Amino acid sequence: MEKVVGARGRWYFTIPVALAALLALEIAGMAVVQSVVLPLVSREIMTVLPEIRVVVPGTHKIYLAEPGRYKIFYEYYSVVGSKIYSTSESLPGSMVVTLQSKTDSRGIMISRPSMSESYKVGGRSGIAVFEFQIEEPGAYIFTAYYADGASRPDVVFAIGHTIFQSTILVLFGEISLPLFGVIIASAVLFYMFMYRLWQLAQMSDLRIQKPSPGLAIGLTFVPFFNLYWIFILYRNLALHLNHLTRHNKIPVTLVTVGVALSIGSFLFSPLMSINPFLFLALIWAGPIILQTVLFYFYKSAKELIEKE
């Protein structure tokens, strides 16, 4: 058995125990991200979204409290006062924008944004269309009108600093980075465990596809093909181990369902915006079933190793 398996010691016990501990941390971390981090990020976004909003065409007096670079966002979905503004995601027409200091009538240069920024949160959806920089805080006269002189449709411009994206990335990164470390560690242990199991499966004479351990693991990293290969990785492994064991049989149907749900959560990720509850159910159901399946794999490996 040692010659076939290529492993000494109780790997069939230590690896899955360590993996189970990491997976438990991963599930707990995902729960924290969904229940704590995402609401926190959402609240942070709301605090840094542009506070100044004006309806144009028109002229408005605005107060800019800090010097620095500002961006002008076209909010294609917004609520100002009690009125809802819902327009196309691109400006309805060419817009001319000017900005002047109220104290000395000095004009401020308006330019196209140097980088793309957008947001869609809290009943507000916007995209950066212009930017400018001021040296001194104070009152300014903001004017925007259609180049062709049209007076309709009314649209909403929001004016604010350009820091909200980097703020969110820093916040999300600081909170979620430890979870990514746990995910990487559990992935390494998972592939170690599957590699060992496929070493055991090489003893099976069942006439279904039986790749070498290295090939079985390697093909999971081939884009798109791995959506098919994951069925082979799990289902054929279960069939081979069942063929070798007498008592600890692996429920092949459960394996197939778990794999199908895991793939479904990837293929139907667009459902996140349509039905977030269904999408979250897919995300959680597949991995939980597959982690249950790993326990059956462990019991089969234990029987095969200990009977030798």
C-alpha positions in Angstrom: 0.0 0.0 0.0 2.8 2.5 0.8 4.3 1.8 -2.6 1.0 2.5 -4.3 -0.1 5.4 -2.2 3.3 7.0 -1.9 2.6 8.3 1.6 3.5 7.4 5.1 1.8 8.3 8.4 -1.8 9.1 9.0 -2.3 11.7 6.2 -5.8 10.5 5.7 -6.6 11.9 9.2 -4.3 14.9 9.7 -5.0 16.5 6.3 -8.8 16.4 6.4 -8.9 17.5 10.1 -6.8 20.5 9.3 -8.9 21.1 6.2 -12.1 20.9 8.1 -10.8 23.4 10.6 -9.9 25.9 7.9 -13.2 25.3 6.1 -15.0 26.1 9.3 -13.1 29.3 9.6 -13.8 30.0 5.9 -17.6 29.6 6.4 -17.5 31.7 9.6 -15.5 34.4 7.6 -18.0 34.4 4.8 -20.8 34.8 7.3 -18.9 37.8 8.8 -18.3 39.3 5.4 -22.0 39.0 4.5 -23.4 40.2 7.8 -20.8 42.7 8.9 -18.4 43.7 6.2 -20.8 44.3 3.3 -23.2 46.5 5.4 -20.2 48.4 6.7 -18.9 49.0 3.2 -22.3 50.1 2.1 -22.5 52.6 5.0 -19.0 53.8 4.2 -20.0 54.4 0.6 -23.0 56.4 1.6 -20.8 58.7 3.8 -18.4 59.5 0.9 -20.8 59.7 -2.0 -20.9 63.3 -3.5 -23.0 65.4 -1.2 -23.6 68.3 -3.6 -26.3 67.6 -6.1 -27.8 70.0 -8.6 -30.4 69.7 -11.3 -29.3 71.0 -14.7 -29.6 72.7 -17.2 -29.3 75.7 -14.8 -27.0 77.8 -12.6 -26.4 77.1 -9.0 -24.4 78.5 -6.1 -22.3 75.7 -4.5 -19.9 75.7 -1.5 -16.7 73.6 -1.8 -15.3 73.1 1.7 -11.9 71.8 0.8 -9.2 72.5 -1.8 -8.3 69.7 -4.2 -9.6 67.7 -7.1 -13.3 67.2 -7.5 -15.3 65.1 -10.0 -18.7 65.8 -11.5 -20.9 62.7 -11.7 -23.9 62.4 -13.9 -26.5 60.6 -11.7 -28.7 58.8 -14.1 -30.8 57.6 -11.2 -31.2 59.9 -8.3 -33.7 61.5 -5.9 -33.5 65.2 -5.3 -36.1 66.5 -2.8 -39.2 64.4 -3.5 -38.6 64.0 -7.2 -37.1 60.9 -8.8 -34.8 61.4 -11.8 -34.3 58.4 -14.0 -32.5 58.9 -17.4 -30.3 56.9 -19.7 -26.8 55.8 -18.5 -25.2 58.2 -20.9 -25.8 61.9 -21.0 -28.8 62.8 -23.2 -26.8 65.4 -25.1 -23.5 67.3 -25.1 -23.3 69.4 -22.0 -21.3 72.6 -21.4 -20.1 73.1 -17.8 -18.5 76.2 -16.3 -17.4 77.0 -12.7 -16.5 80.4 -11.4 -15.3 81.7 -8.0 -18.1 83.8 -6.5 -15.5 86.1 -4.9 -13.4 87.1 -7.9 -15.3 85.6 -10.9 -12.2 83.6 -11.8 -13.0 80.6 -14.0 -12.0 77.1 -13.1 -10.9 74.7 -15.8 -13.2 71.8 -16.4 -11.9 68.7 -18.1 -12.9 65.1 -18.8 -12.1 62.7 -16.0 -8.6 61.2 -16.0 -10.0 57.8 -14.8 -13.4 56.2 -14.9 -15.4 56.1 -11.6 -19.0 55.0 -11.0 -21.3 54.0 -8.2 -24.7 52.3 -7.8 -25.8 52.2 -4.2 -28.4 53.6 -1.9 -30.9 54.5 -4.6 -28.2 56.5 -6.5 -26.4 55.6 -9.7 -23.8 57.8 -11.2 -20.8 58.0 -13.5 -17.9 60.5 -13.7 -18.2 62.9 -16.6 -16.0 65.9 -15.7 -13.4 66.9 -13.2 -11.8 70.1 -11.9 -9.3 71.3 -9.3 -9.6 74.2 -6.9 -6.9 75.8 -4.8 -9.1 77.6 -2.3 -12.4 76.6 -0.6 -15.4 78.9 -0.9 -18.5 79.7 -2.8 -18.6 79.0 -6.6 -21.1 79.5 -9.4 -21.8 76.2 -11.2 -23.5 76.4 -14.6 -24.4 73.6 -17.0 -26.4 73.7 -20.2 -26.9 71.6 -23.3 -24.7 72.7 -26.2 -27.6 72.8 -28.6 -29.6 75.1 -26.3 -32.2 72.5 -25.3 -33.9 72.9 -22.0 -34.9 69.2 -21.4 -34.5 66.7 -20.1 -33.4 67.7 -16.6 -30.6 65.6 -15.2 -28.7 65.5 -11.9 -25.0 66.3 -11.5 -23.3 65.3 -8.2 -20.0 67.0 -7.2 -17.5 65.6 -4.8 -14.0 64.4 -4.1 -12.6 61.3 -6.0 -11.6 59.3 -2.9 -14.6 57.1 -2.3 -13.4 54.1 -4.4 -10.0 53.9 -2.8 -11.5 54.4 0.6 -13.8 51.4 0.1 -11.0 49.2 -1.3 -8.8 49.9 1.7 -11.6 49.2 4.1 -12.7 46.0 2.4 -9.0 44.9 2.0 -8.2 45.4 5.7 -11.2 43.4 6.9 -11.2 40.6 4.2 -7.4 39.9 3.8 -7.2 37.4 6.6 -10.2 35.5 5.0 -8.3 35.3 1.7 -5.3 33.7 3.6 -7.6 31.1 5.1 -9.1 30.4 1.6 -5.6 29.9 0.1 -4.5 27.6 2.9 -7.7 25.5 2.7 -7.2 25.2 -1.1 -3.7 23.9 -0.7 -4.8 21.3 1.8 -7.8 20.4 -0.4 -5.6 19.6 -3.4 -3.2 17.7 -1.2 -6.1 15.5 0.1 -7.5 15.0 -3.4 -4.1 14.0 -4.7 -3.7 11.4 -2.0 -7.1 10.0 -2.7 -6.4 9.7 -6.4 -3.3 7.8 -5.5 -5.5 5.3 -3.7 -7.9 5.2 -6.6 -5.1 3.9 -8.9 -5.6 0.4 -7.4 -9.2 0.3 -8.7 -9.8 -1.9 -11.8 -13.2 -0.2 -12.4 -13.5 0.6 -16.1 -14.2 4.3 -15.9 -11.9 7.2 -16.5 -9.0 7.1 -14.0 -6.5 9.9 -14.5 -3.2 10.0 -12.7 -3.1 12.0 -9.4 -1.2 14.8 -11.1 -3.4 15.0 -14.1 -6.6 14.9 -11.9 -5.4 17.9 -10.0 -3.8 19.8 -12.9 -6.9 19.8 -15.1 -8.9 21.6 -12.5 -6.8 24.7 -13.3 -7.8 24.7 -17.1 -10.3 27.5 -17.6 -13.8 26.4 -18.7 -12.7 22.7 -19.1 -12.5 22.5 -15.3 -16.3 23.0 -15.2 -16.6 19.6 -16.7 -13.5 18.1 -15.1 -14.7 18.8 -11.5 -17.4 16.1 -12.1 -14.6 13.6 -13.0 -12.5 14.8 -10.0 -15.3 14.1 -7.5 -17.7 11.6 -9.1 -15.2 9.1 -10.6 -13.1 9.3 -7.5 -16.2 8.3 -5.4 -16.9 5.4 -7.8 -13.3 4.1 -7.6 -13.2 4.3 -3.8 -16.5 2.6 -3.5 -15.2 -0.2 -5.7 -12.3 -0.6 -3.4 -14.1 -0.4 0.0 -16.5 -2.8 1.6 -18.1 -0.7 4.3 -17.6 3.0 4.0 -19.5 3.8 0.8 -19.5 7.3 -0.6 -23.0 8.6 -1.6 -22.4 9.3 -5.3 -25.7 11.2 -5.8 -24.7 13.6 -3.0 -21.4 14.1 -4.7 -23.0 14.9 -8.0 -25.5 17.3 -6.5 -22.8 19.2 -4.6 -20.7 19.6 -7.7 -23.7 20.7 -9.8 -24.6 23.3 -7.2 -21.1 24.6 -7.0 -20.8 25.0 -10.7 -24.3 26.6 -10.8 -23.2 29.3 -8.4 -20.5 30.2 -10.9 -22.6 30.0 -14.1 -25.6 31.8 -12.6 -23.7 34.6 -10.9 -25.7 37.2 -12.9 -28.6 36.2 -10.6 -26.9 38.3 -7.9 -28.5 41.4 -9.3 -31.9 39.7 -10.1 -32.4 37.4 -7.1 -29.7 37.8 -4.5 -31.3 35.2 -2.1 -31.2 32.5 -4.8 -27.6 33.3 -5.6 -26.6 33.2 -1.9 -28.3 29.9 -1.5 -26.3 28.5 -4.5 -23.1 29.9 -3.0 -23.6 28.2 0.3 -25.3 25.0 -0.6 -22.7 23.6 -3.0 -19.6 24.0 -0.7 -21.4 22.8 2.3 -22.5 19.6 0.5 -19.0 19.0 -0.8 -17.5 19.5 2.6 -19.9 16.8 3.9 -18.7 14.6 1.0 -15.0 15.1 2.1 -16.0 13.3 5.4 -17.1 10.2 3.4 -13.8 10.4 1.4 -11.9 10.4 4.7 -13.7 7.3 6.0 -13.0 5.4 2.7 -9.3 6.4 2.8 -9.1 5.3 6.5 -10.6 1.9 5.7 -8.3 1.3 2.7 -5.1 2.4 4.6 -5.8 0.6 7.9 -6.7 -2.8 6.3 -3.3 -3.0 4.8 
